[in-house]
Amino acid sequence: MNKVELIEKVAQDAEIKGAEAKRAVESVIDNVVKSLKAGNDITLSGLGTFKVKDRKARTARNPKTGETIQVPAGKRISFKVSAGLKREIK
């Protein structure tokens, strides 16, 4: 399912117009992004938890040339699936 399909499904399930569903879905996505940028975790009951984690600087090797390079520290987003969703998928 892509974003357009999600918007159509939300409009259908909530019995609202497509434009309203689009604003709602985009608002959810925007607020998730803003919260993650601020370093906050997001827990969506029944779905899972998004977390921003720090990644340490490290030394890596270019597989093509074999050259050693320094990879700077950074951040990454992780997602942990809820137990309820795991049960549903199994």
C-alpha positions as CSV (number, residue, x, y, z in Angstrom):
1,M,0.0,0.0,0.0
2,N,1.4,3.4,-0.9
3,K,0.4,6.9,0.4
4,V,-2.4,7.4,-2.2
5,E,-3.9,4.0,-1.5
6,L,-3.8,4.8,2.3
7,I,-5.6,8.1,1.7
8,E,-8.3,6.4,-0.3
9,K,-8.7,3.7,2.3
10,V,-8.9,6.3,5.2
11,A,-11.5,8.3,3.2
12,Q,-13.6,5.1,2.6
13,D,-13.4,3.8,6.2
14,A,-14.0,7.2,7.8
15,E,-16.7,8.1,5.2
16,I,-15.0,11.4,4.5
17,K,-14.0,13.2,1.4
18,G,-10.6,12.4,-0.2
19,A,-9.3,15.9,0.4
20,E,-10.0,15.6,4.1
21,A,-8.4,12.2,4.3
22,K,-5.4,13.5,2.5
23,R,-5.0,16.4,5.0
24,A,-5.4,13.9,7.9
25,V,-2.8,11.4,6.6
26,E,-0.3,14.2,5.7
27,S,-0.8,15.7,9.1
28,V,0.0,12.4,10.8
29,I,3.1,11.9,8.7
30,D,4.3,15.5,9.3
31,N,3.8,15.2,13.0
32,V,5.7,11.9,13.2
33,V,8.6,13.5,11.3
34,K,8.6,16.6,13.5
35,S,8.5,14.5,16.7
36,L,11.4,12.3,15.5
37,K,13.4,15.3,14.5
38,A,13.0,16.6,18.0
39,G,14.4,13.3,19.3
40,N,11.1,12.0,20.7
41,D,9.9,8.4,20.5
42,I,6.5,7.7,18.9
43,T,4.4,4.8,20.1
44,L,1.4,3.8,18.1
45,S,-0.6,1.3,20.0
46,G,-1.2,-1.9,18.0
47,L,1.5,-0.9,15.5
48,G,4.9,-0.3,17.2
49,T,7.4,2.3,18.4
50,F,9.7,4.6,16.4
51,K,12.9,5.7,18.1
52,V,15.8,7.9,17.1
53,K,19.1,6.2,18.0
54,D,22.6,7.6,18.0
55,R,25.1,5.9,15.8
56,K,28.8,6.1,16.8
57,A,31.5,7.1,14.5
58,R,33.4,4.2,13.0
59,T,36.1,3.1,10.6
60,A,34.9,1.2,7.5
61,R,36.4,-0.1,4.4
62,N,35.4,0.7,0.8
63,P,34.6,-2.7,-0.7
64,K,35.6,-1.6,-4.2
65,T,39.0,-0.1,-3.4
66,G,39.8,-1.6,0.0
67,E,40.5,2.0,1.2
68,T,39.8,2.7,4.9
69,I,37.4,5.5,5.5
70,Q,35.9,7.2,8.6
71,V,32.2,7.1,8.9
72,P,31.0,10.1,11.0
73,A,28.6,9.7,14.0
74,G,24.9,10.2,13.1
75,K,21.4,9.3,14.0
76,R,19.1,6.5,12.7
77,I,15.5,5.7,13.1
78,S,14.5,2.3,14.4
79,F,11.1,0.7,14.5
80,K,10.0,-2.0,17.0
81,V,6.9,-3.9,16.1
82,S,4.2,-4.2,18.8
83,A,3.5,-7.7,20.2
84,G,-0.1,-7.4,19.0
85,L,0.9,-6.8,15.4
86,K,3.4,-9.7,15.6
87,R,0.6,-12.0,16.7
88,E,-1.7,-10.8,13.9
89,I,1.0,-11.4,11.3
90,K,1.8,-14.9,12.5
